[in-house]
Structures are given as C-alpha cells and as structure tokens.
Amino acid sequence: MNILLKKQGLKVLNKLNLSEHVFINRVRFDYALLERMKKDGYMPLPKRAKWETTMLCNLRCVMCHQTERREEAMKSGAKQINKEEMLKIVDNLYSAGVEKILFKGGEIFVRRDFFDVLDYVQEKEMGVNMITNGVLINEEIANKLKNYKNIEAITFSLDGLRETHDRIRKMQGAFDKTVNAIKMLKGGNYFLNIACVIMAHNLEETKGLVELGVELGVDAMTFTMEMFYSTREIEDSKMIVSGEIYQQRSERESYEYSYERMKEAVDYLKSQRHRIFINIQPKILREHEREFFEGTLLQNKIPLGCDTFFELNINEHGEMVVCPFVKEGYANLVDRDLKEAWNCKEMREIRMSIMKGAGMMPICMRCCKLDNTD
C-alpha cells in the first residue's frame, strides 16, 4: 500500500481511537515460537534487520548506552566496516529474504558513504527505516532523502523542549537543528516520527512534546521508558551470555520518580491518541505497568518475551548479535551466509540460555523491547 494512503488511514484510526489496537495486532510476533526456541533454539529466518552502521556520533547523550562501547572502540583502534563490506551484507540479507532494514547508530549521517548504501538497498527494492538525531541534516541531505522510493519511516530523537533537549544531548542548539530537519523533510512519501526517552529530566514535558509533535505535523511519536541497570544486574546477566554488556550503568535499581508520576504521564499520552499516533514502550506497559515499574515481573510469574529474537541485529563490525546490548558477535555477515548462520549452534545455544528457567536476563527487566507473551 502507498505510504500516503497508510498515513491517511492512520489519521482516521487516531480519530476513532483504534490506532493502538490495530498497530499492536499488526506488529505482534508469534510468541508461540518462543516455546520451541526454549527447547532447541530454532527461529525462522528474519524478515527485518536492525543495523548499527556506526558507533560514531556527533552528540553525547546522558542516557546513551553506547558511550562506554564507543570509548572502548576508540582506545582499541577497532574499525567499523567499510562501504564494500556493507554492500556485501546487503546482498546477504537480500538473499536470505530480509525485506526491511532499520539503519541506526551512533549517528547514521556521520558516515559519508551512507547514501551509497541507501542507493544499493533501493536497487534491491528493500524497505528502509532510519533513526537519526537530525542535527547533521541540511537542505541537501533532506532533498536527497525525499527522492528515495523505499524509505518508509524516518525517526528523530527528541527528548524534551529546547532547554531540556539541549541539556540531555549536551549540545546547545541541538533542539533547533532537529526541529528544522523535521520541517525540511515534511511532504515526503514516508512516515515522520519523533522518539523520546522518558526520564526524570523530561517527565514533566511530555505534554509539551505532544503539542510540538502535533504542531510539526509528524505522523507518530514513540515514548520509551529509560533503561538503566546496576553493576549487580549487569554482572548477573553476564552469567548467562558471554561478552561485555553495554547499558547505562546506575547503582540505583529504581526510577527517580514515583509510580504515580509515571502513570499520570502515561495516561496523558494514551488520552492524546485521537490527535496523533502515540506508541508507548515497552509493550508490557499495556497490561503490567506497576509490575514493570516496581521490577516485580518475574516474582509475579508474568510470561515474558522479546521482539529482538524475531529480528536480525547487526553491529558496526557487521557481526550478527543476539541483542544490541550484548557485545558478543556470533557470525560476521560480510563473509558468512545468513541462511546458515541464523540457526547455527552458537545462536541456538545463546537463545536457549537466555530463555531457560523464568526467561530473560536481569538487564531485560527494563528493556524497551520487553513484552508479555500471554
């Protein structure tokens, strides 16, 4: 279906307060597959890929889980894959039946060869989504993006109004640059989205952000609960998966605001869905807000699942990873066939290891991908 028709349909669903119901049922994965995965680690080949094309970034956000990873890479001299290697991976994905690629970073527009890769993906007629902070987008880049036929959505990270966003992003003027980028990209044949991480810094600005989204005329907004973990939680998770775990470290194991304040903000966001499509993550908040907030999901024996098992995740080295927050790579897709690697012995074992027992790891309990499998 044409993107413009989808956008009109979304507006109608918003007015009828049906957009969340339709969206959830459309994107919900077949969690029955997780029962087989617990037994033998097998998963069907993915249709979607999420690709961290670079760890380089022009900003230094306070909540970013990649900061430690970026600093480690700079010290070790590790290099990201080059354009030729990226094109080989695109061939690999296409051959395995992947239909859509989400490009993210770091900041994707730091890569000067990014448009060469986009050109190649368009030749393959594969769908494209991208996440950017928008700061590097100028009129030339905006005009280039408008000419692509396969870009389905562009998501901009915006974590508050002007003063708050600039403080979170540690760059004066970042807010204005992002807003200008959104304005320059209006009118294209793609969805324009705003993504915000909810935390103590900006909890009181959710109303202002919704008003901004409506004023800018974006198609959707995603609000995601902040992810943070204590050293204990990270070390306990490393007992399950090998390799380093990259997450925002905090010695607190609870949010810096009350459940009532969080619920008030979430309820307000839900009440505005007739004006604009609003997605609230993680999905488990739909039915288990308090248990998620208080960290009692496992104690209450709520069956848990994760979207990540159904999607291919690729890091900046071209390696397939079971989770974007776990460093360990299990196959480099530059030279290893995805059709063979997806269910290789290592991948099956790590999937079973994560899902054994109660299911999931300590670092999964505040993850943006967490869902219940009822």
C-alpha positions in Angstrom: 0.0 0.0 0.0 1.2 3.5 -0.8 2.7 5.3 2.2 0.5 8.3 1.7 -2.6 6.1 1.9 -1.3 4.5 5.1 -0.8 7.9 6.6 -4.4 8.9 5.8 -5.6 5.6 7.2 -3.6 6.2 10.4 -5.2 9.6 10.9 -8.7 8.0 10.6 -7.8 5.3 13.1 -6.4 8.0 15.5 -9.7 9.9 15.4 -11.6 6.7 16.2 -9.2 5.7 19.0 -8.4 2.5 17.2 -4.8 3.1 16.1 -3.1 1.3 19.1 -5.3 -1.7 18.7 -4.6 -2.1 15.0 -0.9 -1.4 15.4 -0.4 -3.8 18.3 -2.2 -6.7 16.4 -0.3 -5.9 13.2 3.2 -6.0 14.7 2.8 -8.5 17.4 5.1 -11.5 16.9 4.1 -15.2 17.2 5.3 -15.8 20.7 4.3 -19.4 20.4 7.6 -19.8 18.6 9.4 -19.0 21.8 8.3 -22.3 23.3 10.1 -24.1 20.6 13.1 -21.8 20.9 13.3 -22.8 24.6 13.8 -26.4 23.5 16.2 -26.2 20.6 17.0 -22.5 20.0 15.5 -22.6 16.5 13.9 -19.4 15.0 12.6 -18.8 11.4 14.7 -16.6 9.2 14.0 -12.9 9.9 12.2 -10.6 7.6 13.6 -7.4 9.3 17.1 -6.3 10.2 18.3 -3.6 12.6 21.8 -2.4 11.7 24.0 -0.3 13.9 26.0 1.1 10.9 28.4 3.1 13.1 29.2 3.8 16.8 30.4 7.3 15.9 28.1 10.1 17.0 28.1 13.9 17.0 26.3 14.0 20.4 26.9 12.6 23.8 23.5 12.0 25.4 23.2 11.4 29.1 21.2 8.2 28.8 23.1 6.6 25.9 24.2 3.0 26.4 26.8 3.3 23.6 29.1 5.8 25.3 31.2 3.1 27.1 31.3 1.0 23.9 32.4 4.0 21.8 35.2 4.9 24.2 36.4 1.3 24.2 36.4 1.1 20.4 38.4 4.4 20.2 41.0 3.1 22.7 41.4 -0.3 20.9 41.5 1.2 17.4 38.7 -1.1 16.3 37.4 -0.1 12.9 33.8 -0.1 11.6 33.1 -2.0 8.3 33.7 -0.1 5.1 31.2 0.6 2.2 32.2 -2.5 0.2 31.6 -4.7 3.2 28.3 -3.1 3.9 27.2 -3.8 0.3 28.2 -7.5 0.7 25.9 -7.6 3.8 23.0 -6.1 1.9 23.5 -8.9 -0.7 23.5 -11.4 2.1 20.3 -10.1 3.7 18.5 -9.9 0.3 19.5 -13.5 -0.5 18.1 -14.7 2.9 14.7 -13.0 2.3 15.1 -9.9 4.6 12.6 -7.3 3.4 13.3 -4.3 5.6 16.4 -2.7 7.2 16.4 -0.2 10.0 19.6 1.8 9.9 20.7 3.3 13.2 23.9 4.3 15.0 25.6 6.1 16.6 24.5 8.7 14.2 23.9 7.3 10.7 24.7 10.6 8.9 28.3 10.6 10.3 29.0 8.0 7.6 29.9 9.8 4.4 29.2 6.6 2.4 25.7 6.2 3.8 23.9 7.3 0.7 25.9 4.8 -1.4 24.5 2.1 0.8 21.0 3.6 0.6 21.2 3.6 -3.2 22.1 -0.1 -3.2 19.3 -1.0 -0.9 16.9 0.8 -3.1 18.2 -1.2 -6.1 17.3 -4.3 -4.2 13.8 -2.9 -3.5 14.2 -3.4 0.2 12.3 -1.2 2.6 14.2 1.3 4.8 13.6 2.8 8.2 16.2 5.1 9.9 16.8 6.7 13.3 18.7 10.0 13.5 19.2 12.9 15.9 18.7 15.1 12.9 21.5 17.6 13.8 23.6 16.9 10.6 20.6 17.1 8.2 20.8 20.1 5.9 18.8 21.1 2.9 21.0 19.0 0.6 20.6 15.8 2.7 16.8 16.4 3.1 16.3 16.7 -0.7 18.3 13.5 -1.3 16.1 11.6 1.2 12.9 12.9 -0.4 13.9 11.3 -3.7 14.1 7.7 -2.4 11.2 5.5 -3.1 11.9 2.8 -0.5 12.2 4.9 2.7 9.2 4.0 4.8 10.0 6.0 8.0 12.5 8.5 9.5 12.6 8.7 13.2 14.1 11.7 15.1 15.3 11.5 18.6 13.8 14.4 20.6 13.9 14.2 24.4 12.4 17.4 25.6 11.7 21.0 24.7 14.6 23.3 23.8 16.5 23.8 27.1 15.9 20.2 28.3 16.7 18.5 25.0 20.0 20.5 24.6 21.0 19.6 28.2 20.3 15.9 27.7 22.1 15.9 24.3 25.0 18.0 25.7 24.9 20.4 22.7 23.5 23.9 22.6 21.3 24.3 19.5 20.6 20.6 19.1 16.8 21.1 19.5 16.6 23.8 16.8 18.6 21.7 14.4 16.4 18.6 14.9 13.2 20.6 14.6 14.5 22.2 11.4 15.4 18.8 10.0 11.8 17.6 10.6 10.4 20.7 8.9 12.7 20.2 5.8 11.6 16.5 5.5 7.9 17.2 5.6 5.9 16.3 2.5 7.9 13.1 1.6 6.5 9.7 0.9 7.4 8.3 4.3 6.3 8.5 7.9 8.0 11.1 10.1 8.3 10.1 13.7 9.6 11.5 17.0 11.1 9.2 19.6 11.6 10.3 23.2 13.1 8.5 26.2 11.1 9.2 29.4 13.3 10.0 32.4 13.4 12.3 35.4 14.9 15.1 33.2 11.9 15.4 30.9 8.9 13.7 32.6 7.1 17.0 33.1 7.5 17.9 29.4 5.5 15.0 27.8 2.6 17.3 27.3 4.8 19.9 25.6 6.3 17.3 23.4 2.9 16.1 22.2 1.9 19.6 21.4 5.2 20.0 19.5 4.6 16.8 17.6 1.1 17.9 16.6 2.3 21.4 15.6 5.1 19.9 13.4 2.6 17.5 11.8 4.6 14.3 12.4 2.8 11.0 11.9 3.7 9.3 15.1 5.5 9.6 18.4 7.2 6.9 20.5 7.8 7.4 24.2 10.1 4.8 25.8 10.9 4.3 29.4 14.5 4.9 30.4 16.8 1.9 30.5 19.4 1.7 33.3 21.0 -1.1 35.3 23.2 -1.6 38.3 26.5 -3.3 38.3 24.9 -6.3 40.0 22.2 -6.6 37.4 24.8 -6.4 34.6 27.2 -8.9 36.2 24.3 -11.4 36.9 23.3 -11.1 33.2 26.9 -11.9 32.2 26.5 -15.2 33.9 24.0 -16.1 31.0 25.7 -14.5 28.0 29.4 -14.3 27.2 31.0 -10.9 26.4 30.5 -7.4 27.7 27.1 -5.9 28.2 26.6 -2.3 27.2 23.9 -0.5 29.2 23.6 2.7 31.1 25.1 1.9 34.5 23.5 3.3 37.6 23.8 2.0 41.1 20.1 2.7 41.7 17.7 -0.1 40.8 14.5 2.0 40.7 13.3 5.1 38.8 13.9 8.6 40.1 10.2 9.4 40.3 7.1 7.7 41.7 4.9 5.2 40.0 2.0 7.7 40.3 4.0 10.4 38.4 4.9 7.8 35.7 1.3 6.6 35.4 0.0 10.2 35.1 2.3 10.8 32.2 1.5 7.5 30.5 -2.3 8.1 31.0 -2.0 11.5 29.4 -0.1 10.1 26.4 -2.9 7.5 26.0 -5.5 10.2 26.1 -3.9 12.1 23.2 -4.0 9.2 20.7 -7.1 10.7 18.9 -4.8 13.6 17.9 -1.6 11.7 16.9 -0.5 8.1 16.9 1.5 7.6 20.2 3.4 4.4 20.8 4.4 3.7 24.4 7.3 1.3 25.1 7.9 -1.3 26.3 4.7 -3.1 25.2 4.4 -4.8 28.5 3.2 -1.4 30.0 -0.2 -2.1 28.3 -1.1 -4.6 31.0 1.6 -4.6 33.7 2.5 -1.0 34.4 3.1 -1.4 38.1 4.9 -4.7 37.9 7.3 -3.2 35.3 7.8 -0.1 37.3 8.5 -1.9 40.5 10.6 -4.6 38.9 8.4 -7.5 40.1 7.6 -9.1 36.7 9.5 -12.3 37.5 8.2 -12.5 41.0 4.7 -12.3 39.7 5.4 -15.0 37.1 4.4 -12.9 34.2 5.4 -14.8 30.9 8.0 -12.6 29.2 9.1 -12.3 25.6 11.3 -10.0 23.4 10.8 -8.8 19.9 14.6 -9.0 19.3 14.5 -12.8 18.9 12.4 -12.3 15.8 14.7 -9.7 14.2 18.2 -9.7 12.9 20.6 -7.4 14.8 23.9 -6.4 13.2 26.6 -4.3 15.0 29.0 -1.8 13.5 31.5 -4.6 12.6 29.0 -6.5 10.5 28.5 -9.2 13.2 25.2 -10.8 14.0 24.3 -10.3 17.7 21.5 -11.8 19.7 20.8 -8.5 21.3 22.0 -4.9 20.5 23.1 -4.5 24.2 25.4 -7.6 24.2 28.8 -7.2 22.7 29.4 -10.8 21.7 29.1 -11.4 17.9 28.2 -14.8 16.6 28.9 -14.5 12.8 30.3 -11.8 10.6 27.8 -11.4 7.8 30.4 -9.9 5.4 31.6 -13.5 4.7 29.1 -15.8 6.4 25.8 -16.8 4.8 22.9 -15.5 7.0 20.8 -18.5 6.0 23.4 -20.8 7.6 24.4 -18.6 10.5 20.9 -17.7 11.8 20.4 -21.1 13.4 24.0 -22.0 13.9 25.0 -23.9 17.0 26.2 -20.8 18.8 23.0 -18.8 18.1 20.7 -21.7 19.2 22.7 -22.1 22.5 22.6 -18.4 23.4 18.8 -18.2 22.7 18.2 -21.2 24.9 20.5 -19.9 27.6 18.6 -16.6 27.8 15.1 -18.2 27.8 15.7 -21.0 30.2 14.1 -21.0 33.6 11.9 -18.0 34.2 13.0 -16.5 30.9 15.1 -13.4 30.1 18.0 -11.8 31.9 18.2 -9.1 34.7 19.0 -6.5 32.1 15.8 -7.4 30.2 13.6 -6.2 33.0 13.6 -2.5 32.0 14.2 -3.1 28.3 12.3 -1.2 25.6 11.6 -4.5 23.8 10.0 -6.3 26.8 6.6 -7.8 26.2 4.3 -10.3 27.8 3.5 -13.5 25.9 0.0 -14.2 27.1 
